[in-house]
Amino acid sequence: MKSRWSIHRRLWTDQVSVDSDRTGRNPARGFYRVYTYDLTEKEAEEDWVWSLQKEERLALVLLDIGKCADRALSETELAKAERIFSFFRAHHRQMIVRVVYDRNGHGMEREPRSIFKVCGHMRQLGPLFARFSTDILTVQGLFIGSWGEMHDSRYLEKEQLTRLYQTLREAAGEAVCISVRKPQYQRMLEAENGTVCTGLYDDAILGSDTDMGTFGWIDDCTDRQIMWTPCHELEFIDKQAACTPVGGEVLSGALTLTWEEVLTRMRLMQLTYLNRVHEPAVWETWSVARCDSLQGDGWTRAEYLRAYLGYRYVLVDVAMSEDPAEGDQICVTLRNTGFACCYDCLRMELGVGKKRLQASFDGKELAAGGETCIVFPLKQVLRGQEIDGAVGLTLALYHEKTGLPIYFANEFLDERRWDRYRSSSSSAGGIVVGVLSMEKEATS
């Protein structure tokens, strides 16, 4: 007789549930809406909580400093900004931060007459961004232009953008992602080695052939400081989105396209986040229009986007394998079926009985449409504990930056059969995936 370890895998399918609520709560991706605060005004701060949307993990926090264009921010105003950030941290909302001088489309009239004033405000707010870097998905824009979106500003030449970007980067630190409005601006701010370090927000997705001026009409891509044709710009975005996030707002031009054309564009752009309320006609339509059976029978289009923006992980397999050097291993295979990767570090926890093992990996390594295998050597699983008979295997995935759980997109079956294997210490996002057992088999 000889003994061997085996896994009896729990029954699951690759079919996702019609209810997208669970994966829609995953951090660092999804829908958002705008929360506006004038730093110079007093507010009933106890009422802030009532405006939060329970189902959303993201919030665009717009800080209006227009009344401070000709002076430095006061200690009172900086303290209010800190209380705002603390509020969103306490309610587990990751922030998309935008600082603005204008909210009415009059950017050049409202922004400071001197770029040094803008830089001064960046130096004041940058340390706050650094302290809350784990709670910030990205800082949108460089404080300038109408609505803070880098429209209609006197500071859009390369030298000026470089000065603003470097000032904000030095003040906020390397841990904070900064996003700009056009791929052209991403290239203007790229490092000397050609690495693009900024994210992209497109505030006019499918608004026109050029996304309302986000792209241009020049077919020559040798000059990286200009706007290229939509085809070339989308190729650039597709490549760059492997490193930095892309998000923004969809305009009503999307309604003139088929749903398949819309999804093709969103997957090509690798969209991570979208404004859920901008352009109401779009969302009113998508909230009732259904996807076809190829995209998810029973889903509305809004539900589909809520589920597939950013990353979306399907558990493909949990199996035993043998490595000549390490011996038996437990291999967990994940597939990313979302539009984009996760841009942060992830931590997987494997529970065997009462023991927990951890393995971390970079979310950028699991691109949209890709698969990865996370390995747990069995000798680590068994070290220090005796297993008699069979124990349940639990699996959980965490977003390390926020500490929040990431829910898998599988629809799991036969839940009650496995309750007796579930440990009371199982994590909120964890699931039972099978049973590890020692079996004996006869040998001749």
Disulfide bonds with the S-S distance in Angstrom:
none
